[in-house]
């Protein structure tokens, strides 16, 4: 829904005000990478908060996690200003903020489901956290115990085609 609002606002700015909106800069690969990275990190942090917090303080602790992750994402953009060959960008900070919000929406939804259905076991949620972490380590393993003939990009393309996203 919000993407349509941005596109509509962009059309209004182009037609009425004579301004040009660079959609590649707004929704380019760099912004998508910021969004995905911060949503993945905040998803894992949010799930850990849900796992270790008591029931009556989940929502408050998730809001603290949101504030901390958004502050970290914004300060990280400032830090990049002082690193050679890097730049601080406002739109990167916005992509970080939206990614954190999207990532913490999943644990918040789990919070509400667990409020309604108390029979959901916490160890099931712990597997939701543990499996992506282990798969990430498997992918980043320096000494692979399984080797493939095809390069990583080709394997990912075959996997995406197998799932049906292409």
C-alpha positions as CSV (number, residue, x, y, z in Angstrom):
1,X,0.0,0.0,0.0
2,X,2.7,2.5,1.0
3,X,4.7,1.8,-2.3
4,X,1.6,3.0,-4.2
5,X,1.5,6.2,-2.1
6,X,5.1,6.8,-2.9
7,X,4.6,6.2,-6.6
8,X,1.5,8.3,-6.7
9,X,3.3,11.1,-4.9
10,X,6.2,10.8,-7.4
11,X,3.7,11.1,-10.3
12,X,2.2,14.2,-8.7
13,X,5.6,15.8,-8.2
14,X,6.6,15.0,-11.8
15,X,3.4,16.2,-13.4
16,X,2.3,19.1,-11.2
17,X,5.6,20.5,-9.8
18,X,7.8,19.6,-12.7
19,X,10.2,17.7,-10.4
20,X,11.8,14.4,-11.4
21,X,11.8,11.5,-8.9
22,X,14.7,9.0,-9.3
23,X,13.1,5.7,-8.6
24,X,16.3,3.9,-9.0
25,X,17.8,5.9,-6.2
26,X,14.8,5.4,-4.0
27,X,14.3,1.6,-4.6
28,X,17.7,0.6,-6.1
29,X,19.7,-2.5,-5.1
30,X,21.7,-0.6,-2.4
31,X,18.4,0.4,-0.6
32,X,17.1,-3.2,-1.0
33,X,20.3,-4.5,0.5
34,X,20.0,-2.2,3.5
35,X,16.3,-3.1,3.9
36,X,17.0,-6.9,3.8
37,X,20.1,-6.7,6.1
38,X,18.4,-4.7,8.8
39,X,15.1,-6.6,8.6
40,X,17.0,-9.9,9.0
41,X,19.0,-8.6,11.9
42,X,16.0,-7.1,13.6
43,X,14.0,-10.3,13.0
44,X,16.6,-12.3,14.8
45,X,16.9,-9.7,17.6
46,X,13.1,-9.5,17.9
47,X,12.7,-13.3,18.1
48,X,15.4,-13.5,20.8
49,X,13.6,-10.7,22.8
50,X,10.4,-12.7,22.6
51,X,12.2,-15.8,23.7
52,X,13.9,-14.4,26.7
53,X,11.4,-11.8,27.9
54,X,8.5,-12.4,30.2
55,X,5.0,-12.3,28.7
56,X,4.0,-9.0,30.3
57,X,7.1,-7.1,29.0
58,X,7.4,-8.4,25.4
59,X,5.9,-5.3,23.7
60,X,8.0,-2.9,25.8
61,X,11.2,-4.8,25.1
62,X,10.4,-5.0,21.4
63,X,10.0,-1.2,21.4
64,X,13.3,-0.8,23.1
65,X,14.9,-3.1,20.5
66,X,13.3,-1.0,17.7
67,X,14.7,2.2,19.2
68,X,18.2,0.7,19.6
69,X,18.3,-0.8,16.1
70,X,17.1,2.4,14.4
71,X,19.6,4.4,16.3
72,X,22.3,1.9,15.4
73,X,21.3,2.1,11.7
74,X,21.4,5.9,11.7
75,X,24.7,6.1,13.6
76,X,26.2,3.6,11.1
77,X,25.4,6.0,8.3
78,X,27.2,8.7,10.2
79,X,30.2,6.4,10.7
80,X,30.4,5.7,7.0
81,X,31.0,9.4,6.4
82,X,34.5,9.1,8.0
83,X,35.4,5.9,6.1
84,X,37.3,6.4,2.8
85,X,35.3,5.3,-0.3
86,X,32.0,5.3,1.7
87,X,29.3,7.9,2.0
88,X,26.6,8.7,4.5
89,X,23.1,8.7,2.8
90,X,19.8,9.8,4.2
91,X,17.9,7.2,2.0
92,X,20.1,4.4,3.4
93,X,19.1,5.4,6.9
94,X,15.4,5.4,5.8
95,X,15.9,1.9,4.3
96,X,17.5,0.8,7.6
97,X,14.5,2.2,9.6
98,X,11.9,0.5,7.3
99,X,13.9,-2.7,7.5
100,X,14.0,-2.7,11.3
101,X,10.3,-2.0,11.4
102,X,9.5,-4.8,9.0
103,X,11.8,-7.2,10.8
104,X,10.3,-6.5,14.2
105,X,6.8,-6.8,12.8
106,X,7.2,-10.6,12.7
107,X,8.0,-11.0,16.4
108,X,5.3,-8.6,17.2
109,X,2.8,-10.8,15.3
110,X,4.2,-13.8,17.1
111,X,3.6,-11.9,20.4
112,X,-0.1,-11.4,19.5
113,X,-0.5,-15.0,18.3
114,X,1.0,-16.3,21.6
115,X,-1.3,-14.0,23.5
116,X,-4.3,-15.6,21.8
117,X,-3.0,-19.2,21.7
118,X,-1.0,-20.1,24.7
119,X,-0.5,-23.6,23.5
120,X,2.3,-22.6,21.1
121,X,5.6,-23.9,22.6
122,X,8.6,-21.6,22.9
123,X,10.9,-24.2,21.6
124,X,9.2,-24.0,18.2
125,X,10.0,-20.3,18.1
126,X,13.6,-21.1,19.1
127,X,14.0,-23.3,16.0
128,X,12.8,-20.3,13.9
129,X,15.8,-18.5,15.2
130,X,18.3,-21.3,15.3
131,X,17.8,-22.7,11.8
132,X,18.6,-19.5,9.9
133,X,21.6,-18.9,12.1
134,X,22.9,-22.4,11.3
135,X,22.2,-22.1,7.6
136,X,24.1,-18.8,7.6
137,X,27.1,-20.4,9.2
138,X,26.9,-23.3,6.7
139,X,27.0,-20.7,3.9
140,X,29.8,-18.7,5.4
141,X,31.9,-21.8,6.4
142,X,35.5,-21.2,5.5
143,X,36.3,-24.9,5.0
144,X,33.3,-26.4,3.2
145,X,32.7,-30.0,3.8
146,X,30.5,-30.2,0.7
147,X,31.7,-28.8,-2.6
148,X,29.6,-27.9,-5.7
149,X,30.5,-27.8,-9.3
150,X,28.5,-24.6,-10.1
151,X,29.3,-21.2,-8.8
152,X,27.2,-19.7,-6.0
153,X,25.3,-17.3,-8.3
154,X,24.3,-20.1,-10.6
155,X,23.1,-22.3,-7.7
156,X,21.0,-19.5,-6.4
157,X,19.5,-18.9,-9.8
158,X,18.6,-22.6,-10.1
159,X,17.2,-22.5,-6.6
160,X,15.1,-19.4,-7.3
161,X,13.9,-21.0,-10.6
162,X,13.0,-24.2,-8.7
163,X,10.9,-22.3,-6.2
164,X,9.1,-20.5,-9.0
165,X,10.1,-16.9,-8.4
166,X,11.5,-16.5,-11.9
